[in-house]
């Protein structure tokens, strides 16, 4: 109510200034009126969703609160679900490392010039197109169930978590490869030519000159891919891996309540939001360095 009153008061002052023949004061008062009006709109835009959520949680004898936010179920499942969440984090970190290595190989393969490498470029393009077209859950299902069914010695005797890591790595390597390729293309060719004219080997040019600059440019988007991969680790429950979501479903079945799943949501939010803010910071810093 206070911003609305201030907006109305500033509007009155603006009219009085126009009547008194003082256009400068009128415009200043009008600007203040707009500022307070926008502030009132912002406060209203914040309070309405809060009121809607509060109403949603309390209607019908607080059935929503009792279904998703029961304190006893949350406390009972918190330790086991948090411990199982470690599997999600382990899969995410391992898969991100492997997918970045494979993605870098794909990006370098697509960047090779000349007719001698046309087949290499074709294979890399085919890989990226295929794995960007398939849902991650399909790849997880095929790898985690298909590889053991093939009966290949050693290869078919692996741990399900290892298969899940490989499946997610194969999927996100396609996305990371495109990020690497965009970063490599962003480096002006004159830098490469200058380095080669000094007698620096091509591998050293890529490792010491091109790749460090490219990594700084794609750090934000690459971290965004990691956030997406991290969320997709919840899909591994379809192949029997006991992750946080699987553990939460066990408690949900025992208590006939979904509050344990809320714990999973809280854990993912607690890990993801700081990373999201870090992505925003890295993108803003990169834009600042480029003078945008």
N, C-alpha and C positions, 0 to 999 in steps of 0.2 A: 504493500500500500504506500510505503514511503516514496519509492521511485515514481509512482503514479502521481502522487501529490506534487512532487518536485517538477515533474514534466508539465503538469497543468499550470503550476506557478510560473515556470519559465515561459510557457506559451503566452500567458497573460502579460508578462513583462515584454515579450516580443511585440505583441499588439500595441501595447502602450508606447513603446519606442517608435514604432512605425507612425502612430498617430502624432507623436511629438516631433516627427521629422528627423529622427536619429537612426538612419538605416544601419550604421555600424553596430550600435547597441542591439538593434532588432535582430540582426543576423547572429550575433553572439548569443543572445537569449534563445533564438531558435535552435542553434546548435546544442545548447544545453538541454533544451526540451527533447530533441531527438536522442541525445545521450541517455537521459533518464528514461525515456520511453523504451529504448532498446534494452536498458538494464532491467526494466520491469518485464519485458518479454523474455529475457534470459532467465530471470528468477522463476517466472511462470513455467517456462520450458523445463526447468529443473524440478519444480515442485509437483507438476502434474504426473510425470512418470513415478516419482516417489510415492505419491498418493495412490496411484494405480496399483503399484506393487504392494503397498500396505493393505489396500482393500482386497486385493487378490489373495493375500496370505491369511486374512482374517475372516473372509466370508465362509458361510456354510460350516460354522463351528470350527474354523481354522483347519479345515481338512487338508489344505495344501501344506500348511506348516507341519501337521502331524505326519503327512506322507513323505515329505522330503527333508525335514529339518528336526527330526526327533533327536533330542540331545543324548538319550541313553544309547541309541543305535549308533550315533556318530562316535561316541566315546568308546563303545565296544569294538567298533570296526577300525578305529583310527590307526592303531599300531600295525595290525596285519595288512591293511590296505597301503599304508605308507611304506612298509617293508616290501610289499609286492611292487610298489611304484618304482623301486630300484631297478627292477627288470626293465621297465619302460625306459628309464634313463640310460641303462647300459646298452640296450638295443639301439637307442637313438644316437648315442655318442659313437659307437662302433660303426653303425651304418653311415653316419655322416662322414666319418674319416674315409671309409672305403668309397663312398659315392663321390667324394671330392677328388680322390685319386683317379678313379675311372672317368669322372667328368673332365678332368684336366687332359687325360689321354684323348678323349673324344674331341675336345676343343682343339687340341694341337693337330689331331688327325684331320679335322675339317679345315684347318688353316693352312695345311700343306699345299704349296703351289706347284703347278706343272702337270703335264699329262702323265708323268710317271706315277703320280699318287692318286689318279682318278678313282681307282678301285678302293683305296683306303678312304677317300672322302665319301664314296658311295656307301661303304659299310657303316661309317660313323653317322651319316645322315639317316640311313635306314634304321639304325639302333635308336637314335633320338626320336624319330617319328613314331616307331612302334611303341616304345615304352612311355612316351608322353600321351599316347592314345589309350593305354590300358589302365584301368583302375588299380590302385595299389593292392586292394583286397584280393583281386584276381591273381596277381603275381604271387602274393603270399600263399594263397591256396595251392597254386600250381607247384611252386617250389617246395613248400613244406610237406605236401602230400605226394607230389609227383616224384621227387628225387628218391625217397625211400622205396617207392613202388618199383623203381627201375631195377633195384637189386644189384647195383654196381658195387663191388667190394670197396670198402673204406668210404667212398663218396656217399653211399646210401646208409651209412651207419652213424651219421652225424647227429648232433644235438638239435632239437627243434629250434632253440634260440639261435643257433648258428644259421640254420636255414632262413629264419625270419630276418636276420641281419643281412644275409645275401639278397633276399627278395627286396627288401627296402633299399638296399644299396643299388641294385639293378634299376629300380624305378627312379630313384632320385638322382642317379648319375646322369640321366638324360636332361633333367632340369639344371643341375649344376654345370653340365657341359655347355649348355646354352649361356649360362651366366659367365663362365670362363671365356667363351668365344666372344661375347659382347665386350668383356674387359680387354681381351687381346686386340680386338679390332679398334678399340678406343685409343690405342697407342699409335701415334703418328709414325708412318713408315720411315720418315727421315731419321728417327732415332736408331732404328735398326740398321739403316744404310750407313749411318755415321759409325756405329759400333763395328760393323763388318769392315768398313774401310780402315779401321785401326787394327784389323787382324784378329778380332775377338771371334772365337769359334761360335757357330750358330747355337749350340747348346748353352754356352755361357751367356750369349745375348739373351736367350729366353729366360734363363735362370736368374741372371743378375740385373737385367735392365727392364725387360718387358713384364715379366711375371710380378715383381714387387709393385710396379705401378698399377697393373691390372687388379691385383688383390686389394689395393686401397680403394679402388673405384667400386668394386663389386662386393665389398665387405658387408654392406647393408643388405642388399638383395640375397646374398648367400646365407646370411643369418636368418633371413625370412624363410628361405627354403628349409633351414634346420628346424625352425619352429613348426612348419607344416609336417616335416618328417616326425618330429617329436609327438605331435598329435596323432599321427597315423600309427604309432606303435600300439595304440589301443586296439587296432585291428588284429593283432596277433592272437587274441583270445579265441579266434575261430579255429585255430589249429591246436588248441589245448594248452598253450603256454599260460602259466599262472601269473598274470600281470595284475595291475591294480584293479582294472575293470572286472577281471575274472574273480578276484577275491571279493570285490564289492557285490557281485552277483550272488556269491555264496551266502553272504550275510543278508542280502535282500530276500533270498529264499527262506532262510532260517527265521527271520523276523517278520516276513511278509510286509516289508517296508523298504522304501528306496532311499532312505537317508544315507546309507553307506555309499551309494552312487554319488551323492552330493559331496562326499569326502574326495572322491576321484576328481570331480569337477574343481574343487578347491585346490587340490594339488596341481592340476594342470594349469589353472589360472595363476597360482603362485609362482610357477616356473616360467610361464609364457609371457606374462605382462612385463616383467623386468627386461626380458629379451626384446620384446616389441619396442619398449622405450629406447633400448640400446640401438635398435635398428634405426629409429627416428633420429637419434643423435648422430650416428655414423653417416646417414644420408645428408643431414644438415651440415655436418662438418665437411663432407666431400663437396657439397655445393658451394660452401664458403670458400674453400681452397681454390675452386675453379672460377671464383669471382662472379657467381650468379646472384 
